[in-house]
Amino acid sequence: MADRVKVVIDGRTVEAPAGALLINVARQAGIDIPAFCYYDGLALQAACRMCLVEVEKAPKLLAACTLPVTDGMVVRTETPQVKEARKAMLEFLLTNHPLDCPVCDKGGECELQDAVFRYGAGESRFTEEKLHVPEAQWSPVVYYDAPRCILCYRCVRICDEGLGVRALGVVNRGATSEIAPNRGDHLECDECGMCIDICPVGALTSGIYRYKTRPWEMKHVGTICAHCGDGCKTTLGVYSGRIMRGNNRDRSGINDEFLCIKGRYAFDFTDHPERLRTPLVRVGGRLEETSWARALEIVARRFAEVKSRAGKFGIVGSNRTTNEENYFLQKFARQGLGTNHLDHHRTGDVVSLVDALAGRQDALATTADLYRRKAALVVAADLAQQHPLLAFQLRANWRHHQAHVYVVTPGPVREDSYAVRSVRVPPGEELAGVESLREALRAEPELVILFGGAVKGENVRRLVTFGDSLGIPVQYVCLVDYANSRGAADMGLLPDLLPGYRPVTAAGGSPGLTLPEMLAAPDLEVLWVVGANPLARHPLASEQAFVVVQDLFLTETAARADVVLPAACAYEKNGTVTNTCGEVQRLRKALETPGTKTDLEIFGLLAQRMGLDLGPWRVESVWEEIQGNVPGYNVPSAVLAAGGAAPTYPVNGRIGVNPRPELIRSAGDTLFTSGTLGRYSRILNSVPEAPGALYRS
Amino acid sequence: MLYNEPSPLEVRVLTRRFGLPNSASIDTYLATEGYAAFRKALEMTPEQIIEEVKISNLRGRGGAGFPTGLKWSFVPRQSPKPKYIVVNADEGEPGTCKDRVLMENDPHQLLEGMLIAGLAVDAHAGYIYIRGEYRYLIEIMDRAIAEAYERGYLGRNILGSGFDFDVYTHTGAGSYECGEESALLESLEGKRGIPRIRPPFPAVVGAFQCPTVLNNVETFCAIPAIIRDGGAAFAALGTPKNGGTRLFAISGHVNRPGVYELPMGFNLLRMINEVAGGVRNGKKLKAVIPGGSSCPVLKAEECDIAMDFDSLARAKSMLGSGGVIVMDEDTCMVKVAMRIMKFYAHESCGWCVPCREGTLWLKKLLTRFHEGQGRRNEIALIGELARNMLGRTFCPLGDAAAMPTISLVEKFYDEFEAHLEGRPCPFEARTAVLV
């Protein structure tokens, strides 16, 4: 093919697209050319000069990071001249570097250390005084140690190009050049820590992690972030039973290396001083500590007793518990307790979308689709605040592929800065705004439509009808708030739908009470709340209701409980969760908090004590049952086992229930809030940007 | 004003109006064939203009010596984008002060050169990027620009030709690096003055991402004469492939330092002895830096040489920007090396590793050396560090720092040896401050 060329690198003939950068062509052929400033996906710099190579007919060494390959090019990457140049660059870099590796956070995983080990000199010839400047703290999470900085400008670029935040720049010149916040002495930014993670050396360090441990002392556990619905993979570094840091430097998972403040730092709720570590039972109007055995016995006996009288149960599930837990909870409710009074806080109208798509394959966009489709329409969502990964993906798509992005929102959003068109509409008139883009959207080859919780019920159907009428392939993302909001709906934590959106009526049942109906029912006998906090905003009408709460903290709801069971959090269990795009991913247990149990174990122990046969409560067994029973979830387990994300598909046919749009309400969390859980993250509350606000870009 | 008396050996083409009363005014300019070349160019096709410049063998006067006509021919005239003319007046090379006198004494010559370049590449706007330290020149240029607008030599429909051209002055902020053409463009656009990755070159992607002709002041100033009298006449003033005259700024230990316009290829020794009045105080010549501080030094015995790009390249030095720095026998060459490196360490923009770190290291090392604290094995280290920068930096600033250093160590090794192990500088009491 004419657009492919042949180059010879170290004697090996390699084929590559014409114009590809030599550094990439070589790396793809397994020939590593070292570089600090070159970073895949970010603007070219040619500043570190580590990637200099010999090119035949060139009078001097050339930087492989900015050299497009041409046919017949002959390159040598390991000649004495190249090696000597690398050694020289490293020698220069180390002249003003403090070489405080023994106490540097980056020691052991430092690119400069690794490069010196591979290519550097064995001895130092520099005997002059080193430059020194004191370290600076720019925010609660970002510290900068200028002497360690090698000025690769990765941090500036990821903030500018990757996030669109532009918080960092360069000041001074020559050897006194430094990275500096564009606000002078402090950051006003997303506090995402991308700059820290992308730093090849220990110049940018994290206020959460610094000087706590050494990288090789930690156990590294790849799991899924416990916060928003995007489902980023976060690799937790655990040392001595505590999470020390979160990052995703291995670039695995749907988020590559992206993480926002929540995925990177907001794990600190796990060891919050108010974390519940022992069951509580109400004695004489006060909650007192008790044993697990006694607490479970009290709950099991009360459940059995109310069930025997056919008393009224109300069960509230969680947006954060695993699919296995949610599936088991609805099974417990329906088979064990014989009730459909089961609901959860609905943050987006997944039901209406699945209904409107009626089983159409490939109509749900994956996280990857946001990076590769030619156009996207964002309706009623402040993506950068509510769905930072999806915002990052769209922005990268625009940067790398010039994707066309359209925005219909009630106020300014960050996407405006690069959107083809931004339409402002009052809340409730989103569809009119979408309609105004009809002609422009018809001209696109394909489209992904993302819509927030404000688009619900009939409007979702109208949005899909609109998409259908464009005559181009259209995919959808129904934006939901939390780590397993999607999974809660998929697993049937709804009064009228079984797992996989099968109406309870089709199975001969009748729909149960919705969440507000339960809370309003004066004759409610049991309110069982698993990982939710409904009483924070709504009163409980039934004064005699026996309230059981499984949670991490003594929330408003837990404070009203008769029995509180301390639950393990997402980082303390195995299982699966489903993100806002409908992709299933695996949670992996990183640590344990003594005294807590996973919700699944609590369900199992309660079932056991009640003599219910709900099957084994091992995660693996429940997952197998989900794969077999829940339409759309027969996904390959191998993908999950390998840490991948498996997309689910909408069910076949119409669902045919009233989606109850009046019950759907997004919590409107920002980058710095995360529902009730966010209140227990010190870092989320300590950054000056918190709590933030939507539509203020 | 003029800073030195002219020499009878000069061939005054670009400096022909120097010394005339009110030489900077448009009246003087018009009275002395001013804007005649532009009128002539209006009758020529762009191809003819560029051809004439090619015939003149004019090579860029900023230092690199790239053929100007060829450079202009790279501009894609059919591009739908606007094209720009940018004048590099960020004259910062130590030892060089020719652009200053050209703008001060004959600003309209520069404007006329820009106008002709505009005709040649279909540009309708030009920027003069003047170094921050030359602030007073902005006033002179702005006055000349205002006069040109007043008399209809700038603005809409110039001289009824239908050709529009606007000129703006822009001040630098005190960075040598901004004299590098792509860093200059970044600075002009309001960004940090760091060089761009090239290619693309400014002719294709220059100011504001548009095709741009970017030349040195002296280069533009040569254009009116080339068009007026013909490229061949200009070429004939110099040597083959080195057309025309050149403004040499002769400084250092000579009796009559100054800026002199001499034919390309003029002999360096004659320049020192006959034009600049010989070495001061009857001292002997020790060395010459022939083209500004970035050029490798010539020893006295190498100075019988024709001052053109090719002859100096053969002598492993450069004509550079025409800044001839003359040093007598009392000059400490270690101090010269130190002083030069101090300049480059100060001016390194910091973008790339070898220049940023190498210049500082060498500055510290050479400073220590000059204080007599050098160690024998470090003489070689100076050369090695310079070679580790040479050809490996992002822009030529690293080369500019490395080349004179390498030559100084090679050619004056004994003087480095004389500074070792605590010995005081043997020249200290006698050395004048240089560069």
HADDOCK unambig.tbl for C-alpha pairs under 7 A between the chains (distance, minus, plus):
assign (segid A and resid 46 and name CA) (segid B and resid 394 and name CA) 6.72 0.50 0.50
assign (segid A and resid 47 and name CA) (segid B and resid 351 and name CA) 5.91 0.50 0.50
assign (segid A and resid 47 and name CA) (segid B and resid 352 and name CA) 4.16 0.50 0.50
assign (segid A and resid 47 and name CA) (segid B and resid 353 and name CA) 6.45 0.50 0.50
assign (segid A and resid 47 and name CA) (segid B and resid 394 and name CA) 6.44 0.50 0.50
assign (segid A and resid 48 and name CA) (segid B and resid 352 and name CA) 5.59 0.50 0.50
assign (segid A and resid 48 and name CA) (segid B and resid 353 and name CA) 5.34 0.50 0.50
assign (segid A and resid 49 and name CA) (segid B and resid 353 and name CA) 6.79 0.50 0.50
assign (segid A and resid 60 and name CA) (segid B and resid 391 and name CA) 6.28 0.50 0.50
assign (segid A and resid 61 and name CA) (segid B and resid 392 and name CA) 6.81 0.50 0.50
assign (segid A and resid 85 and name CA) (segid B and resid 388 and name CA) 6.77 0.50 0.50
assign (segid A and resid 88 and name CA) (segid B and resid 388 and name CA) 6.07 0.50 0.50
assign (segid A and resid 89 and name CA) (segid B and resid 353 and name CA) 6.77 0.50 0.50
assign (segid A and resid 89 and name CA) (segid B and resid 354 and name CA) 6.19 0.50 0.50
assign (segid A and resid 92 and name CA) (segid B and resid 353 and name CA) 6.83 0.50 0.50
assign (segid A and resid 92 and name CA) (segid B and resid 354 and name CA) 6.22 0.50 0.50
assign (segid A and resid 92 and name CA) (segid B and resid 357 and name CA) 5.46 0.50 0.50
assign (segid A and resid 92 and name CA) (segid B and resid 358 and name CA) 6.23 0.50 0.50
assign (segid A and resid 93 and name CA) (segid B and resid 353 and name CA) 6.64 0.50 0.50
assign (segid A and resid 93 and name CA) (segid B and resid 357 and name CA) 6.83 0.50 0.50
assign (segid A and resid 128 and name CA) (segid B and resid 364 and name CA) 6.61 0.50 0.50
assign (segid A and resid 173 and name CA) (segid B and resid 348 and name CA) 6.81 0.50 0.50
assign (segid A and resid 173 and name CA) (segid B and resid 349 and name CA) 4.94 0.50 0.50
assign (segid A and resid 173 and name CA) (segid B and resid 350 and name CA) 5.18 0.50 0.50
assign (segid A and resid 174 and name CA) (segid B and resid 345 and name CA) 6.66 0.50 0.50
assign (segid A and resid 174 and name CA) (segid B and resid 346 and name CA) 6.63 0.50 0.50
assign (segid A and resid 174 and name CA) (segid B and resid 347 and name CA) 6.70 0.50 0.50
assign (segid A and resid 174 and name CA) (segid B and resid 348 and name CA) 4.63 0.50 0.50
assign (segid A and resid 174 and name CA) (segid B and resid 349 and name CA) 4.71 0.50 0.50
assign (segid A and resid 174 and name CA) (segid B and resid 350 and name CA) 3.62 0.50 0.50
assign (segid A and resid 174 and name CA) (segid B and resid 356 and name CA) 5.07 0.50 0.50
assign (segid A and resid 175 and name CA) (segid B and resid 350 and name CA) 5.75 0.50 0.50
assign (segid A and resid 175 and name CA) (segid B and resid 356 and name CA) 5.07 0.50 0.50
assign (segid A and resid 175 and name CA) (segid B and resid 357 and name CA) 5.95 0.50 0.50
assign (segid A and resid 175 and name CA) (segid B and resid 360 and name CA) 6.78 0.50 0.50
assign (segid A and resid 177 and name CA) (segid B and resid 350 and name CA) 6.02 0.50 0.50
